[in-house]
Amino acid sequence: MTESITTLQFPHLQQQGVVHGCFNRHGGKSTGPWSTLNISCTCGDEPLHVEQNKQCLADTLALDRLMTLQQVHGEEIIHIDNHSPPNQQGDAMLTNSPGVGLLIQQADCQAVMLYDPHGPAVANIHVGWRGNVSHIIGKTIKSMTLAFGSKPHQLLAAISPSLGPCCAQFINHQQEFPAAFLPFQVQPLYFDLWQISQKQLEQAGVQAGNIALAQVCTCCDENYFSYRRQKTTGRCATVIGLCHA
């Protein structure tokens, strides 16, 4: 029996001119630990299956192409247009080109989507804990301001399914996290990374009422790939893009 593709969507991003979706692990072609909607070629899956899965996502959202990155938990922000080469190294993308989907690969990390309805323009950010430490969210918002004239208070933001405070254990947090993260420690060694990202969005100028959180823990919910739960596993996709006029 073929699984269907379903997406988690955020009401405030369901607007004319933009498409988005947080995809779970179901509805693709992959088998084994990558079953079934894996979108990464770097975790052991068959490249043909990965390409078929990506095409399914593009078709689902009616996008011309999907752009991915070689995600490295760094700070590089890539400006994407219709002529950009695929798989550049970086951890955030932004574009004002219609028909181009920005795809972040995940197996516990957050994808933080941004939409500027006045640009229009979109961005998608790979935010692991290292991304929180390096403030890649604020840096991406600054890049949108410089590239497109985006005003932070007009941006709409959404945080995808990702590692929840129930499972985000960091035994070396004293060496890894700044002191500013301590108020987000929900119990000894466990941190609420969702709230850290929300705070960083607000610090960058996004209005609290314009931020939505999926509040789905990928480690708990077996509908999603989770590196913490499985180690050998696939990657889910979160995609945002502008529609053609």
TAHUPE-V432083 format. One record per residue. N is the residue number from 0. RES is the residue in three letters. SS is DSSP state (H for helix, E for strand, C for the rest). PSI is psi in degrees with one decimal (none if undefined). D_CENTER is the distance of its C-alpha to the mean C-alpha in whole Angstrom. Layout:
BEGIN
N,RES,SS,PSI,D_CENTER  N,RES,SS,PSI,D_CENTER
END
This chain:
BEGIN
0,MET,C,126.9,29  1,THR,C,129.9,26  2,GLU,C,148.0,23  3,SER,C,153.6,21  4,ILE,C,128.1,18  5,THR,C,152.8,16  6,THR,E,145.3,13  7,LEU,E,126.6,12  8,GLN,C,158.1,13  9,PHE,C,127.5,13  10,PRO,H,-39.3,17  11,HIS,H,-10.1,17  12,LEU,H,1.6,14  13,GLN,C,73.8,17  14,GLN,C,159.0,19  15,GLN,C,133.2,21  16,GLY,C,-13.5,19  17,VAL,E,145.0,16  18,VAL,E,151.9,14  19,HIS,E,166.1,11  20,GLY,E,141.3,10  21,CYS,E,113.9,8  22,PHE,E,141.1,10  23,ASN,C,-162.5,12  24,ARG,C,4.4,15  25,HIS,C,148.6,17  26,GLY,C,8.9,19  27,GLY,C,-163.6,19  28,LYS,C,-12.2,22  29,SER,C,160.0,21  30,THR,C,176.9,23  31,GLY,H,-144.8,24  32,PRO,H,-10.5,21  33,TRP,H,8.6,19  34,SER,C,126.9,20  35,THR,C,-21.3,19  36,LEU,C,50.8,16  37,ASN,C,137.0,15  38,ILE,C,20.3,13  39,SER,C,134.0,14  40,CYS,C,-2.2,17  41,THR,C,5.7,17  42,CYS,C,10.7,18  43,GLY,C,-5.3,21  44,ASP,C,162.9,21  45,GLU,C,125.4,23  46,PRO,H,-36.0,21  47,LEU,H,-42.0,23  48,HIS,H,-40.6,21  49,VAL,H,-44.9,18  50,GLU,H,-38.6,19  51,GLN,H,-39.6,20  52,ASN,H,-42.4,17  53,LYS,H,-38.9,15  54,GLN,H,-37.0,18  55,CYS,H,-40.9,18  56,LEU,H,-45.6,14  57,ALA,H,-42.0,16  58,ASP,H,-40.0,19  59,THR,H,-38.6,17  60,LEU,H,2.0,16  61,ALA,C,45.6,19  62,LEU,C,149.6,17  63,ASP,C,-39.9,19  64,ARG,E,156.6,17  65,LEU,E,135.9,13  66,MET,E,129.3,13  67,THR,C,167.4,11  68,LEU,E,158.3,12  69,GLN,E,94.7,13  70,GLN,C,129.0,11  71,VAL,C,13.0,14  72,HIS,C,37.9,12  73,GLY,C,-151.9,14  74,GLU,C,5.9,14  75,GLU,C,131.7,15  76,ILE,E,122.4,14  77,ILE,E,126.8,14  78,HIS,E,117.3,16  79,ILE,C,136.9,16  80,ASP,C,-171.1,19  81,ASN,C,-12.9,21  82,HIS,C,7.1,22  83,SER,C,137.8,19  84,PRO,C,151.8,20  85,PRO,C,162.5,17  86,ASN,C,39.2,15  87,GLN,E,155.9,16  88,GLN,E,127.0,15  89,GLY,C,-179.1,13  90,ASP,C,6.7,10  91,ALA,E,146.5,9  92,MET,E,148.5,10  93,LEU,E,149.8,12  94,THR,E,155.0,15  95,ASN,C,19.7,18  96,SER,C,120.4,19  97,PRO,C,149.3,19  98,GLY,C,-5.0,18  99,VAL,E,119.9,15  100,GLY,E,131.2,12  101,LEU,E,115.8,9  102,LEU,E,121.6,7  103,ILE,E,133.3,5  104,GLN,E,138.1,7  105,GLN,E,143.6,7  106,ALA,C,45.1,10  107,ASP,C,-29.6,10  108,CYS,C,162.2,8  109,GLN,E,149.0,5  110,ALA,E,125.6,2  111,VAL,E,111.9,5  112,MET,E,141.5,6  113,LEU,E,138.9,10  114,TYR,E,124.9,13  115,ASP,E,100.9,16  116,PRO,C,-14.5,19  117,HIS,C,-17.7,22  118,GLY,C,-64.7,21  119,PRO,C,157.6,19  120,ALA,E,158.3,16  121,VAL,E,160.6,12  122,ALA,E,156.0,10  123,ASN,E,131.8,6  124,ILE,E,130.8,5  125,HIS,E,113.9,5  126,VAL,E,94.5,7  127,GLY,C,-174.5,10  128,TRP,H,-31.6,13  129,ARG,H,-35.1,14  130,GLY,H,-37.0,12  131,ASN,H,-43.5,13  132,VAL,H,-37.8,17  133,SER,H,-1.7,16  134,HIS,C,43.2,15  135,ILE,H,-25.0,12  136,ILE,H,-52.2,11  137,GLY,H,-36.7,15  138,LYS,H,-35.7,15  139,THR,H,-41.2,13  140,ILE,H,-39.8,15  141,LYS,H,-38.1,18  142,SER,H,-38.0,17  143,MET,H,-38.1,16  144,THR,H,-44.9,20  145,LEU,H,-39.8,22  146,ALA,H,-40.4,20  147,PHE,H,-2.2,21  148,GLY,C,20.1,23  149,SER,C,141.5,20  150,LYS,C,120.7,21  151,PRO,H,-38.0,19  152,HIS,H,-12.4,21  153,GLN,H,-6.2,20  154,LEU,C,145.4,16  155,LEU,E,134.6,14  156,ALA,E,150.5,11  157,ALA,E,139.3,9  158,ILE,E,122.7,7  159,SER,C,171.7,6  160,PRO,C,140.0,9  161,SER,E,-177.7,9  162,LEU,C,121.6,12  163,GLY,C,169.9,15  164,PRO,C,-18.8,18  165,CYS,C,-24.7,20  166,CYS,C,-4.9,19  167,ALA,C,74.7,17  168,GLN,E,131.9,20  169,PHE,C,96.5,21  170,ILE,C,-17.8,25  171,ASN,C,30.2,25  172,HIS,H,-27.1,23  173,GLN,H,-28.5,26  174,GLN,H,-26.4,26  175,GLU,H,-32.5,22  176,PHE,C,146.5,21  177,PRO,C,162.5,23  178,ALA,H,-25.3,25  179,ALA,H,-16.5,23  180,PHE,H,-12.6,21  181,LEU,H,-36.8,24  182,PRO,H,-13.4,24  183,PHE,H,11.5,21  184,GLN,E,113.2,23  185,VAL,E,-22.3,23  186,GLN,E,166.1,26  187,PRO,C,122.4,27  188,LEU,C,-3.8,24  189,TYR,E,135.5,22  190,PHE,E,149.2,19  191,ASP,C,91.0,17  192,LEU,H,-26.7,14  193,TRP,H,-46.1,12  194,GLN,H,-30.2,15  195,ILE,H,-45.7,15  196,SER,H,-40.2,12  197,GLN,H,-43.7,14  198,LYS,H,-40.7,17  199,GLN,H,-33.9,15  200,LEU,H,-45.5,14  201,GLU,H,-40.4,18  202,GLN,H,-28.0,19  203,ALA,C,-3.3,18  204,GLY,C,-0.5,20  205,VAL,C,134.5,17  206,GLN,C,140.1,19  207,ALA,H,-37.0,19  208,GLY,H,-10.8,20  209,ASN,H,9.3,17  210,ILE,E,129.9,14  211,ALA,E,141.8,13  212,LEU,E,133.6,12  213,ALA,C,-35.6,11  214,GLN,C,41.0,14  215,VAL,C,121.6,13  216,CYS,E,119.3,14  217,THR,C,-23.1,13  218,CYS,C,-34.3,16  219,CYS,C,-39.2,18  220,ASP,C,109.7,17  221,GLU,C,2.0,18  222,ASN,C,-7.7,17  223,TYR,C,151.0,13  224,PHE,C,143.3,14  225,SER,C,117.7,14  226,TYR,H,-36.8,15  227,ARG,H,-33.6,17  228,ARG,H,-35.0,19  229,GLN,H,-23.1,20  230,LYS,C,-74.8,19  231,THR,C,107.7,20  232,THR,C,174.2,17  233,GLY,C,-165.9,15  234,ARG,C,133.1,11  235,CYS,E,170.3,9  236,ALA,E,140.0,7  237,THR,E,128.7,5  238,VAL,E,140.6,7  239,ILE,E,143.9,9  240,GLY,E,161.7,12  241,LEU,E,141.9,16  242,CYS,C,158.7,19  243,HIS,C,147.6,22  244,ALA,C,none,25
END
